[in-house]
Amino acid sequence: MEPIALANHLANLFVPAIALAAVAAGLAKLAWRRELAARGWWRLAWPAAAANAAVTVAGLAWTGADGRMATYGAMVLASAATLWWRGFGPGRR
């Protein structure tokens, strides 16, 4: 596989994870404006993106294919848990 094709495949694998984290962090900051005013969007989004990427790799290893609905559902749960941890739980700083 050529390097450009490999980069394209990896980007397409992780784009849903990053996009979900970005949208979820933005919506969380919008919904809980006062509570999350002191936390920056980036400080909420990057841990959620990392958790979603880990779930994507785990879903690929477990099911043998990417893009399964179970993996996407697990990504939603991972985003919610990570955003709670960074915004309201013990992980806030």
C-alpha positions in Angstrom: 0.0 0.0 0.0 1.3 3.4 -0.9 1.9 5.9 1.9 -0.8 8.3 0.6 -3.3 5.5 0.6 -2.3 4.4 4.1 -2.7 8.0 5.3 -6.1 8.2 3.7 -7.3 4.9 5.3 -6.0 6.0 8.8 -7.7 9.4 8.4 -11.0 7.9 7.4 -10.7 5.5 10.4 -10.3 8.3 12.9 -12.4 11.1 11.5 -15.6 9.9 13.1 -13.9 9.7 16.5 -12.5 13.2 16.2 -15.7 14.7 14.8 -17.8 13.2 17.5 -15.5 14.6 20.2 -15.5 18.0 18.7 -19.3 18.2 18.4 -19.9 16.7 21.8 -17.5 19.1 23.5 -19.1 22.1 21.7 -22.6 20.9 22.7 -21.6 20.3 26.3 -20.1 23.8 26.5 -23.4 25.2 25.1 -25.7 23.2 27.3 -23.7 23.8 30.5 -22.5 27.3 29.8 -22.0 28.4 33.4 -20.6 25.2 34.7 -18.1 24.7 31.9 -17.1 28.4 31.4 -13.7 27.9 33.1 -12.9 24.9 30.9 -11.7 25.5 27.4 -13.2 23.6 24.5 -9.8 22.0 23.6 -9.4 20.7 27.2 -12.8 18.9 26.8 -12.4 17.8 23.2 -8.9 16.2 23.1 -9.5 13.6 25.8 -12.8 12.7 24.3 -11.1 12.3 20.9 -8.4 10.1 22.4 -11.1 7.9 24.1 -13.0 7.7 20.9 -9.9 6.7 19.0 -9.2 3.9 21.5 -12.8 2.7 21.2 -12.5 2.7 17.4 -9.3 0.6 17.5 -10.9 -1.8 20.1 -14.1 -2.1 18.0 -12.0 -2.8 14.9 -10.0 -5.5 16.8 -13.2 -7.0 18.4 -15.5 -7.1 15.4 -12.9 -7.3 12.6 -14.4 -4.3 10.7 -14.7 -0.6 11.3 -17.9 1.3 11.1 -20.1 -1.1 13.2 -23.0 0.4 15.1 -21.8 -1.2 18.3 -18.5 0.7 17.9 -20.3 4.0 17.3 -22.5 3.4 20.3 -19.5 2.7 22.4 -17.9 5.9 21.1 -20.9 7.9 22.2 -20.7 6.4 25.7 -16.9 7.0 25.8 -17.5 10.7 24.8 -20.1 11.2 27.5 -18.0 9.6 30.2 -14.9 11.5 29.2 -16.7 14.8 29.0 -18.3 14.2 32.4 -14.8 13.3 33.8 -13.1 16.4 32.5 -16.0 18.8 33.0 -17.6 17.7 36.3 -15.8 14.7 37.8 -12.4 14.2 39.4 -10.5 14.9 36.2 -11.3 18.6 36.1 -8.5 20.9 37.0 
